[in-house]
Amino acid sequence: MQVDEIRQKLSKVNYIAEAPLAYALALFSELKRPILLEGEAGVGKTEVARALSDIFACELIRLQCYEGLDVNSAVYEWNYQHQLLTIASANKNHKAPEIFSEKYLLSRPLLQAIRQDKRPVLLIDEIDRSDEEFEAYLLELLADFQISVPEFGTINAQTIPYVILTSNGTRGLSDALRRRCLYYYLEYPDFDKELRILNTRLPDINKQLARQVVAFVQELRSLELRKNPGIAETLDWACALLRLDVSNIDEDINKLINSMVCLIKTKEDRDSLSKTEIEHILAKAI
């Protein structure tokens, strides 16, 4: 898929991609290599996977990573209850049970992804939240697109999924993992791009309010907040203002402050923003 084509297709599913990201996604598609997307929370990494599943018209299989994630949750496990029933039945009939076969194997996201008839998008979300041991386990899948099940054998991919890994940078990832992936770092969007995203997602918003919303959020991100508002927060806040019949964000400062529950997500950040400072940010935004 060519760069211009992928940008157009992404735009049709309401994802605004700059040219460098489109190049990375075009190569990722053609080379059948995983891509690692890094960036702050809220910059749109997960949305890339959703958009690609739409433009490729394929299933999105998501593995949400967390500390303690293991093979049983991510790859496969055996149906122990069914196996025990089979063993009990076999003992009654004096037969040797065959309990490590296909009918007892339960597929989890990674195994599901390589056993599809049509290439799915496999999203391994927030890989940096998983343990290093699990990250090491992924290397076989990302290098050879196969999964080894000790009791069963090696399962090779029926189709090679479009693999997207995301990371918020909470811990360093291994060189071995990075070598197996293409790489792209997603920044917070600049004013023009975020305005395009807002107008695309909320086409009924008036131009003045859209510009004020984006300018206000951009100013917030310039502060040293613990949790910067992401694109999703921008969209949520714009929706909230529309529901409150706000056409200009400086028309009611109290309504504005109360609506910021959509933007400010920690007590520390809430306490750090005084009414005077919000008014100062507002003055810059309008």
BALOBA-1460 file (C-alpha; in Angstrom, 3 decimals):
// residues 286
<rec num="1" residu="m" x="0.000" y="0.000" z="0.000"/>
<rec num="2" residu="q" x="1.399" y="3.400" z="-1.027"/>
<rec num="3" residu="v" x="1.871" y="6.257" z="1.431"/>
<rec num="4" residu="d" x="-0.749" y="8.550" z="-0.103"/>
<rec num="5" residu="e" x="-3.201" y="5.680" z="-0.292"/>
<rec num="6" residu="i" x="-2.773" y="4.733" z="3.357"/>
<rec num="7" residu="r" x="-3.163" y="8.375" z="4.449"/>
<rec num="8" residu="q" x="-6.376" y="8.674" z="2.456"/>
<rec num="9" residu="k" x="-7.751" y="5.424" z="3.854"/>
<rec num="10" residu="l" x="-6.870" y="6.434" z="7.408"/>
<rec num="11" residu="s" x="-8.549" y="9.783" z="6.860"/>
<rec num="12" residu="k" x="-11.728" y="8.014" z="5.745"/>
<rec num="13" residu="v" x="-11.877" y="6.228" z="9.097"/>
<rec num="14" residu="n" x="-11.234" y="9.521" z="10.920"/>
<rec num="15" residu="y" x="-7.568" y="8.960" z="11.754"/>
<rec num="16" residu="i" x="-5.325" y="11.875" z="10.801"/>
<rec num="17" residu="a" x="-1.801" y="10.624" z="10.070"/>
<rec num="18" residu="e" x="1.206" y="12.781" z="9.243"/>
<rec num="19" residu="a" x="3.415" y="11.671" z="6.327"/>
<rec num="20" residu="p" x="6.203" y="10.070" z="8.443"/>
<rec num="21" residu="l" x="3.679" y="7.856" z="10.262"/>
<rec num="22" residu="a" x="2.064" y="6.920" z="6.944"/>
<rec num="23" residu="y" x="5.496" y="5.905" z="5.588"/>
<rec num="24" residu="a" x="6.113" y="3.754" z="8.663"/>
<rec num="25" residu="l" x="2.710" y="2.063" z="8.347"/>
<rec num="26" residu="a" x="3.176" y="1.476" z="4.609"/>
<rec num="27" residu="l" x="6.502" y="-0.262" z="5.260"/>
<rec num="28" residu="f" x="5.034" y="-2.190" z="8.178"/>
<rec num="29" residu="s" x="2.297" y="-3.497" z="5.894"/>
<rec num="30" residu="e" x="4.559" y="-4.399" z="2.966"/>
<rec num="31" residu="l" x="7.432" y="-5.914" z="4.960"/>
<rec num="32" residu="k" x="5.125" y="-7.865" z="7.302"/>
<rec num="33" residu="r" x="7.198" y="-6.687" z="10.248"/>
<rec num="34" residu="p" x="5.849" y="-5.709" z="13.672"/>
<rec num="35" residu="i" x="5.888" y="-2.016" z="14.501"/>
<rec num="36" residu="l" x="6.590" y="-0.548" z="17.917"/>
<rec num="37" residu="l" x="4.743" y="2.705" z="18.603"/>
<rec num="38" residu="e" x="6.066" y="4.682" z="21.549"/>
<rec num="39" residu="g" x="4.812" y="7.925" z="23.042"/>
<rec num="40" residu="e" x="3.030" y="9.503" z="25.960"/>
<rec num="41" residu="a" x="-0.348" y="8.125" z="26.992"/>
<rec num="42" residu="g" x="-3.112" y="9.727" z="24.964"/>
<rec num="43" residu="v" x="-1.251" y="10.487" z="21.724"/>
<rec num="44" residu="g" x="-3.278" y="7.983" z="19.678"/>
<rec num="45" residu="k" x="-1.173" y="4.804" z="19.607"/>
<rec num="46" residu="t" x="-4.055" y="2.410" z="20.253"/>
<rec num="47" residu="e" x="-6.206" y="4.267" z="17.731"/>
<rec num="48" residu="v" x="-3.676" y="3.377" z="15.010"/>
<rec num="49" residu="a" x="-4.516" y="-0.307" z="15.492"/>
<rec num="50" residu="r" x="-8.252" y="0.341" z="15.428"/>
<rec num="51" residu="a" x="-7.938" y="2.438" z="12.277"/>
<rec num="52" residu="l" x="-5.835" y="-0.205" z="10.509"/>
<rec num="53" residu="s" x="-8.337" y="-2.943" z="11.326"/>
<rec num="54" residu="d" x="-10.989" y="-0.750" z="9.682"/>
<rec num="55" residu="i" x="-9.026" y="-0.005" z="6.510"/>
<rec num="56" residu="f" x="-7.849" y="-3.613" z="6.139"/>
<rec num="57" residu="a" x="-11.379" y="-4.835" z="6.985"/>
<rec num="58" residu="c" x="-9.998" y="-7.411" z="9.384"/>
<rec num="59" residu="e" x="-10.381" y="-8.474" z="12.988"/>
<rec num="60" residu="l" x="-8.635" y="-6.545" z="15.751"/>
<rec num="61" residu="i" x="-7.217" y="-8.862" z="18.419"/>
<rec num="62" residu="r" x="-6.003" y="-7.003" z="21.477"/>
<rec num="63" residu="l" x="-3.688" y="-8.168" z="24.234"/>
<rec num="64" residu="q" x="-3.628" y="-5.688" z="27.111"/>
<rec num="65" residu="c" x="-0.336" y="-6.087" z="28.959"/>
<rec num="66" residu="y" x="0.096" y="-5.766" z="32.706"/>
<rec num="67" residu="e" x="2.555" y="-6.806" z="35.393"/>
<rec num="68" residu="g" x="2.319" y="-10.555" z="35.937"/>
<rec num="69" residu="l" x="0.889" y="-11.313" z="32.490"/>
<rec num="70" residu="d" x="1.678" y="-14.956" z="31.754"/>
<rec num="71" residu="v" x="1.441" y="-17.522" z="28.982"/>
<rec num="72" residu="n" x="-1.924" y="-18.836" z="30.205"/>
<rec num="73" residu="s" x="-3.543" y="-15.421" z="29.784"/>
<rec num="74" residu="a" x="-1.719" y="-14.299" z="26.646"/>
<rec num="75" residu="v" x="-0.993" y="-17.375" z="24.543"/>
<rec num="76" residu="y" x="-2.772" y="-20.600" z="25.455"/>
<rec num="77" residu="e" x="-3.856" y="-22.847" z="28.265"/>
<rec num="78" residu="w" x="-5.226" y="-26.332" z="28.578"/>
<rec num="79" residu="n" x="-8.862" y="-27.003" z="29.413"/>
<rec num="80" residu="y" x="-8.047" y="-28.705" z="32.700"/>
<rec num="81" residu="q" x="-11.655" y="-29.451" z="33.649"/>
<rec num="82" residu="h" x="-12.286" y="-31.178" z="30.337"/>
<rec num="83" residu="q" x="-8.997" y="-33.074" z="30.669"/>
<rec num="84" residu="l" x="-9.918" y="-34.313" z="34.161"/>
<rec num="85" residu="l" x="-13.287" y="-35.553" z="32.932"/>
<rec num="86" residu="t" x="-11.551" y="-37.385" z="30.095"/>
<rec num="87" residu="i" x="-9.074" y="-38.972" z="32.505"/>
<rec num="88" residu="a" x="-11.909" y="-40.080" z="34.792"/>
<rec num="89" residu="s" x="-13.812" y="-41.597" z="31.855"/>
<rec num="90" residu="a" x="-10.698" y="-43.313" z="30.516"/>
<rec num="91" residu="n" x="-9.958" y="-44.875" z="33.919"/>
<rec num="92" residu="k" x="-13.437" y="-46.384" z="34.027"/>
<rec num="93" residu="n" x="-12.951" y="-47.863" z="30.549"/>
<rec num="94" residu="h" x="-9.298" y="-48.804" z="31.165"/>
<rec num="95" residu="k" x="-8.112" y="-46.696" z="28.236"/>
<rec num="96" residu="a" x="-5.066" y="-44.443" z="27.986"/>
<rec num="97" residu="p" x="-6.374" y="-40.856" z="27.765"/>
<rec num="98" residu="e" x="-5.064" y="-38.473" z="25.118"/>
<rec num="99" residu="i" x="-5.459" y="-35.170" z="26.881"/>
<rec num="100" residu="f" x="-2.910" y="-32.999" z="25.074"/>
<rec num="101" residu="s" x="-4.676" y="-32.617" z="21.758"/>
<rec num="102" residu="e" x="-6.346" y="-29.855" z="19.794"/>
<rec num="103" residu="k" x="-9.749" y="-30.219" z="21.416"/>
<rec num="104" residu="y" x="-8.314" y="-29.421" z="24.852"/>
<rec num="105" residu="l" x="-6.247" y="-26.426" z="23.737"/>
<rec num="106" residu="l" x="-7.716" y="-23.011" z="24.585"/>
<rec num="107" residu="s" x="-6.405" y="-20.177" z="22.416"/>
<rec num="108" residu="r" x="-5.652" y="-16.817" z="23.977"/>
<rec num="109" residu="p" x="-4.946" y="-13.602" z="21.983"/>
<rec num="110" residu="l" x="-1.464" y="-14.428" z="20.636"/>
<rec num="111" residu="l" x="-2.399" y="-17.927" z="19.504"/>
<rec num="112" residu="q" x="-5.732" y="-16.689" z="18.134"/>
<rec num="113" residu="a" x="-3.904" y="-14.093" z="16.046"/>
<rec num="114" residu="i" x="-1.738" y="-16.604" z="14.150"/>
<rec num="115" residu="r" x="-4.596" y="-19.034" z="13.519"/>
<rec num="116" residu="q" x="-6.850" y="-16.731" z="11.518"/>
<rec num="117" residu="d" x="-7.741" y="-17.384" z="7.878"/>
<rec num="118" residu="k" x="-7.396" y="-13.660" z="7.154"/>
<rec num="119" residu="r" x="-4.575" y="-11.508" z="8.566"/>
<rec num="120" residu="p" x="-5.854" y="-9.764" z="11.696"/>
<rec num="121" residu="v" x="-4.408" y="-6.726" z="13.413"/>
<rec num="122" residu="l" x="-2.751" y="-7.910" z="16.627"/>
<rec num="123" residu="l" x="-2.426" y="-5.109" z="19.164"/>
<rec num="124" residu="i" x="-0.003" y="-5.839" z="22.009"/>
<rec num="125" residu="d" x="-0.911" y="-2.822" z="24.086"/>
<rec num="126" residu="e" x="1.431" y="-1.263" z="26.656"/>
<rec num="127" residu="i" x="4.133" y="-3.923" z="26.349"/>
<rec num="128" residu="d" x="6.227" y="-1.913" z="28.818"/>
<rec num="129" residu="r" x="3.782" y="-2.860" z="31.586"/>
<rec num="130" residu="s" x="4.554" y="-6.565" z="31.210"/>
<rec num="131" residu="d" x="7.486" y="-8.339" z="32.832"/>
<rec num="132" residu="e" x="10.805" y="-8.838" z="31.058"/>
<rec num="133" residu="e" x="10.173" y="-12.600" z="31.123"/>
<rec num="134" residu="f" x="7.009" y="-12.197" z="29.076"/>
<rec num="135" residu="e" x="8.741" y="-9.808" z="26.703"/>
<rec num="136" residu="a" x="11.368" y="-12.511" z="26.113"/>
<rec num="137" residu="y" x="8.624" y="-15.040" z="25.375"/>
<rec num="138" residu="l" x="7.326" y="-12.760" z="22.617"/>
<rec num="139" residu="l" x="10.575" y="-12.978" z="20.661"/>
<rec num="140" residu="e" x="9.742" y="-16.343" z="19.073"/>
<rec num="141" residu="l" x="6.408" y="-15.030" z="17.864"/>
<rec num="142" residu="l" x="7.814" y="-11.785" z="16.493"/>
<rec num="143" residu="a" x="10.779" y="-13.456" z="14.788"/>
<rec num="144" residu="d" x="9.257" y="-16.636" z="13.352"/>
<rec num="145" residu="f" x="5.502" y="-16.239" z="13.820"/>
<rec num="146" residu="q" x="5.232" y="-19.542" z="15.561"/>
<rec num="147" residu="i" x="4.343" y="-20.639" z="19.084"/>
<rec num="148" residu="s" x="5.839" y="-23.628" z="20.859"/>
<rec num="149" residu="v" x="3.536" y="-25.646" z="23.107"/>
<rec num="150" residu="p" x="5.698" y="-28.176" z="24.991"/>
<rec num="151" residu="e" x="2.976" y="-30.846" z="25.268"/>
<rec num="152" residu="f" x="1.676" y="-30.340" z="21.744"/>
<rec num="153" residu="g" x="4.443" y="-29.090" z="19.444"/>
<rec num="154" residu="t" x="5.138" y="-26.004" z="17.360"/>
<rec num="155" residu="i" x="2.184" y="-24.135" z="15.884"/>
<rec num="156" residu="n" x="3.093" y="-22.139" z="12.779"/>
<rec num="157" residu="a" x="1.088" y="-19.111" z="11.689"/>
<rec num="158" residu="q" x="-1.687" y="-19.697" z="9.171"/>
<rec num="159" residu="t" x="-1.420" y="-16.003" z="8.313"/>
<rec num="160" residu="i" x="1.030" y="-13.394" z="9.574"/>
<rec num="161" residu="p" x="-0.883" y="-10.779" z="11.559"/>
<rec num="162" residu="y" x="-0.297" y="-7.047" z="11.394"/>
<rec num="163" residu="v" x="1.450" y="-6.708" z="14.763"/>
<rec num="164" residu="i" x="1.414" y="-3.387" z="16.595"/>
<rec num="165" residu="l" x="3.128" y="-3.011" z="19.948"/>
<rec num="166" residu="t" x="2.610" y="0.125" z="21.998"/>
<rec num="167" residu="s" x="4.681" y="1.499" z="24.850"/>
<rec num="168" residu="n" x="4.288" y="4.501" z="27.147"/>
<rec num="169" residu="g" x="7.944" y="4.288" z="28.152"/>
<rec num="170" residu="t" x="7.335" y="3.230" z="31.759"/>
<rec num="171" residu="r" x="10.351" y="0.911" z="31.478"/>
<rec num="172" residu="g" x="13.052" y="0.251" z="28.920"/>
<rec num="173" residu="l" x="12.453" y="-2.457" z="26.339"/>
<rec num="174" residu="s" x="15.119" y="-4.947" z="25.330"/>
<rec num="175" residu="d" x="17.315" y="-4.510" z="22.266"/>
<rec num="176" residu="a" x="16.179" y="-7.945" z="21.107"/>
<rec num="177" residu="l" x="12.558" y="-6.795" z="20.990"/>
<rec num="178" residu="r" x="13.425" y="-3.529" z="19.259"/>
<rec num="179" residu="r" x="15.478" y="-5.342" z="16.594"/>
<rec num="180" residu="r" x="12.424" y="-7.301" z="15.549"/>
<rec num="181" residu="c" x="10.254" y="-4.232" z="15.067"/>
<rec num="182" residu="l" x="9.957" y="-1.159" z="12.947"/>
<rec num="183" residu="y" x="9.773" y="1.901" z="15.179"/>
<rec num="184" residu="y" x="7.839" y="5.146" z="15.347"/>
<rec num="185" residu="y" x="7.530" y="7.711" z="18.122"/>
<rec num="186" residu="l" x="4.168" y="9.480" z="18.325"/>
<rec num="187" residu="e" x="4.243" y="13.025" z="19.672"/>
<rec num="188" residu="y" x="1.318" y="15.030" z="20.953"/>
<rec num="189" residu="p" x="-0.229" y="16.682" z="17.892"/>
<rec num="190" residu="d" x="0.533" y="20.303" z="17.121"/>
<rec num="191" residu="f" x="-2.266" y="22.861" z="17.024"/>
<rec num="192" residu="d" x="-3.191" y="22.381" z="13.354"/>
<rec num="193" residu="k" x="-3.274" y="18.585" z="13.520"/>
<rec num="194" residu="e" x="-5.301" y="18.496" z="16.726"/>
<rec num="195" residu="l" x="-7.750" y="20.984" z="15.245"/>
<rec num="196" residu="r" x="-8.151" y="18.740" z="12.188"/>
<rec num="197" residu="i" x="-8.756" y="15.748" z="14.461"/>
<rec num="198" residu="l" x="-11.378" y="17.638" z="16.447"/>
<rec num="199" residu="n" x="-13.183" y="18.897" z="13.357"/>
<rec num="200" residu="t" x="-13.090" y="15.417" z="11.831"/>
<rec num="201" residu="r" x="-14.507" y="13.703" z="14.909"/>
<rec num="202" residu="l" x="-16.982" y="16.492" z="15.764"/>
<rec num="203" residu="p" x="-17.989" y="18.032" z="12.437"/>
<rec num="204" residu="d" x="-20.863" y="20.003" z="14.013"/>
<rec num="205" residu="i" x="-18.686" y="22.011" z="16.398"/>
<rec num="206" residu="n" x="-18.414" y="25.699" z="15.514"/>
<rec num="207" residu="k" x="-15.014" y="26.869" z="14.295"/>
<rec num="208" residu="q" x="-14.430" y="29.380" z="17.081"/>
<rec num="209" residu="l" x="-15.108" y="26.881" z="19.856"/>
<rec num="210" residu="a" x="-12.964" y="24.228" z="18.158"/>
<rec num="211" residu="r" x="-9.993" y="26.586" z="17.960"/>
<rec num="212" residu="q" x="-10.444" y="27.701" z="21.574"/>
<rec num="213" residu="v" x="-10.671" y="24.119" z="22.842"/>
<rec num="214" residu="v" x="-7.490" y="23.060" z="21.046"/>
<rec num="215" residu="a" x="-5.602" y="26.199" z="22.072"/>
<rec num="216" residu="f" x="-6.603" y="25.723" z="25.727"/>
<rec num="217" residu="v" x="-5.510" y="22.066" z="25.741"/>
<rec num="218" residu="q" x="-2.237" y="22.936" z="24.029"/>
<rec num="219" residu="e" x="-1.551" y="25.514" z="26.757"/>
<rec num="220" residu="l" x="-2.344" y="22.942" z="29.455"/>
<rec num="221" residu="r" x="0.209" y="20.559" z="27.959"/>
<rec num="222" residu="s" x="2.880" y="23.247" z="28.220"/>
<rec num="223" residu="l" x="2.542" y="23.138" z="32.014"/>
<rec num="224" residu="e" x="4.298" y="20.560" z="34.172"/>
<rec num="225" residu="l" x="1.237" y="18.419" z="34.827"/>
<rec num="226" residu="r" x="1.496" y="14.905" z="36.154"/>
<rec num="227" residu="k" x="-0.934" y="13.671" z="33.489"/>
<rec num="228" residu="n" x="-1.212" y="15.710" z="30.325"/>
<rec num="229" residu="p" x="-4.598" y="15.585" z="28.592"/>
<rec num="230" residu="g" x="-4.487" y="13.355" z="25.535"/>
<rec num="231" residu="i" x="-6.434" y="13.582" z="22.303"/>
<rec num="232" residu="a" x="-9.279" y="11.555" z="23.807"/>
<rec num="233" residu="e" x="-9.572" y="14.136" z="26.607"/>
<rec num="234" residu="t" x="-9.690" y="16.954" z="24.053"/>
<rec num="235" residu="l" x="-12.580" y="15.224" z="22.283"/>
<rec num="236" residu="d" x="-14.381" y="14.445" z="25.546"/>
<rec num="237" residu="w" x="-14.079" y="18.060" z="26.685"/>
<rec num="238" residu="a" x="-15.353" y="19.404" z="23.378"/>
<rec num="239" residu="c" x="-18.349" y="17.041" z="23.610"/>
<rec num="240" residu="a" x="-19.012" y="18.183" z="27.171"/>
<rec num="241" residu="l" x="-18.935" y="21.855" z="26.184"/>
<rec num="242" residu="l" x="-21.395" y="21.172" z="23.367"/>
<rec num="243" residu="r" x="-23.718" y="19.390" z="25.814"/>
<rec num="244" residu="l" x="-23.463" y="22.412" z="28.119"/>
<rec num="245" residu="d" x="-24.411" y="24.701" z="25.198"/>
<rec num="246" residu="v" x="-21.081" y="26.521" z="25.409"/>
<rec num="247" residu="s" x="-20.231" y="28.435" z="22.246"/>
<rec num="248" residu="n" x="-17.308" y="30.416" z="23.665"/>
<rec num="249" residu="i" x="-15.134" y="29.066" z="26.491"/>
<rec num="250" residu="d" x="-14.768" y="32.436" z="28.222"/>
<rec num="251" residu="e" x="-18.487" y="33.066" z="28.603"/>
<rec num="252" residu="d" x="-18.741" y="31.374" z="32.039"/>
<rec num="253" residu="i" x="-15.517" y="30.683" z="33.959"/>
<rec num="254" residu="n" x="-17.260" y="28.498" z="36.563"/>
<rec num="255" residu="k" x="-18.854" y="26.336" z="33.900"/>
<rec num="256" residu="l" x="-15.465" y="26.068" z="32.237"/>
<rec num="257" residu="i" x="-13.749" y="24.981" z="35.464"/>
<rec num="258" residu="n" x="-16.456" y="22.430" z="36.259"/>
<rec num="259" residu="s" x="-16.201" y="20.951" z="32.758"/>
<rec num="260" residu="m" x="-12.468" y="20.379" z="33.201"/>
<rec num="261" residu="v" x="-13.237" y="17.043" z="34.856"/>
<rec num="262" residu="c" x="-12.839" y="15.838" z="31.258"/>
<rec num="263" residu="l" x="-9.263" y="17.135" z="31.084"/>
<rec num="264" residu="i" x="-7.660" y="16.922" z="34.528"/>
<rec num="265" residu="k" x="-7.317" y="13.350" z="35.777"/>
<rec num="266" residu="t" x="-5.261" y="13.568" z="38.988"/>
<rec num="267" residu="k" x="-5.837" y="15.329" z="42.321"/>
<rec num="268" residu="e" x="-2.302" y="16.722" z="42.152"/>
<rec num="269" residu="d" x="-3.002" y="18.448" z="38.832"/>
<rec num="270" residu="r" x="-6.411" y="19.653" z="39.972"/>
<rec num="271" residu="d" x="-4.934" y="21.230" z="43.095"/>
<rec num="272" residu="s" x="-2.103" y="22.854" z="41.128"/>
<rec num="273" residu="l" x="-4.468" y="24.752" z="38.825"/>
<rec num="274" residu="s" x="-5.918" y="27.749" z="40.645"/>
<rec num="275" residu="k" x="-8.787" y="29.764" z="39.225"/>
<rec num="276" residu="t" x="-6.321" y="32.574" z="38.502"/>
<rec num="277" residu="e" x="-4.056" y="30.252" z="36.518"/>
<rec num="278" residu="i" x="-6.987" y="28.845" z="34.551"/>
<rec num="279" residu="e" x="-8.038" y="32.397" z="33.710"/>
<rec num="280" residu="h" x="-4.465" y="33.071" z="32.559"/>
<rec num="281" residu="i" x="-4.508" y="29.990" z="30.301"/>
<rec num="282" residu="l" x="-7.931" y="31.026" z="29.021"/>
<rec num="283" residu="a" x="-6.657" y="34.476" z="28.090"/>
<rec num="284" residu="k" x="-3.947" y="32.901" z="25.954"/>
<rec num="285" residu="a" x="-6.382" y="30.505" z="24.292"/>
<rec num="286" residu="i" x="-9.013" y="32.986" z="23.082"/>
